[in-house]
Amino acid sequence: MLVEKYEKILLFDFETTGLYPNTERIIEIGAVLLKRDPTMMQYRLESELSVLIRQDKPLPTKITEITNITDDMLLTQGVSEEEAFEALHRLYDEKTLLVAYNISFDYGFLKALYRRQLDPLFEINNDLLDVMALYKDRHPYPHKLDNAVSTYGVEIKNTHRAIDDIKATLHVLLQMIKERDTTDAYINVIGYNPKYPPRGPLASHVKLVPQYGNRLEIEKLYKFR
């Protein structure tokens, strides 16, 4: 059980200017920090973060269409990347479990952010949990967050805004744990589409497993470890 292993869980989601963390930037951070209540042996909400980040060039039209985030919003409501990083860094420590939906994407941007703002050689050694891998193991294609939201009747809709999406991710995770708690099988195990093999490992402590969907590839693998 997660509650027996981790004092804190940080769920996070980024909206970005594009797909590639080395050349693109984060435009919005949504995060929810859960902290274990030892008296109740369960987690409670410790804090939330929702922040827009100013950019030095206009957003691609496609990004505005997907997220409804505009250049004017970033200019008038956004903070600097340094300020956003400091706010996120206050929620993070190396023993915290990091959770996201399709964490491979957000992981790359998180590492790039830390390398720009803190240490050019920074590595993320935290345990990771990809909620999409868990969902994909149990359900057929498609496997986007809005599919998971629909499957589990989550009332928080997938809006492509970071704080809403991470809250939706949390509720999907809770529903899947309620359905069958096999989360231990997915710690530091991330699935990938066999048609598009990864170019390399996400991190040295993370195992990559091909997933077709609805076949319990990761859960079955865990049983035979």
Phi, psi and omega in degrees: 000140181301321185296338180273347187252329190232133175285325182225147174232128178247112174264133185215155179212140178242141161258140189225171178280349181181198189263343192249114188295337181280342181239339181257174186227157175281132177251344178207138176243131170236130182212147176229125178255123176253140179234139183290134173262104186296335181285331183254351185051048175208172181262149174235155178290120179268314180193164177232154176223129174219112186212137172268152183237125179298149178237158181263007175211159183299150177287146171300142181304322182297323180293319177295321178297320183286315190260343188064017174271129183248165176300322180295322178298317180294322181291317186269332184247347186279162174242173178289159177300322179299316179294318179295319179299315181299320179295319178290319182298330178294338180270350192253141161214168190290346180263356182284136173286127178262130185230136175204169174262118190062061189295338178304321180293306184292327178302314181299318179288325178296315180296318179298321178297313179296324180290328176286320191263339187234306188205120182299343180251015185300136174236144177267114181253004180297154167294146184236148173225119178261110182294330178295322179298320178295314179296317183295326178299328188261343190225150179286165176305146002275166188232028176286164181301321181294332174292318178295319177300316180292317182301318185260009175062034180288131185282336177282114186280153175283103187258356189062025165249137196301314185291322178294319182293323181284328174293322176296319177301316179300315182291324175297315179300316180297321179293322179289325175295319178297321180295314178189116185275092176241026186300331179304328182294339188254000178292122179061026174233122185234132180274158175217157177289120182300340178286340183229075182301142179294150181285338181189174181292147177294314176202161186297333183264006183251132178261134179257131185231131176293136180231127174266333181109133175065028181236000179056038182303315183284318181298318179292323178300320181297324182294336184252014177292000000 
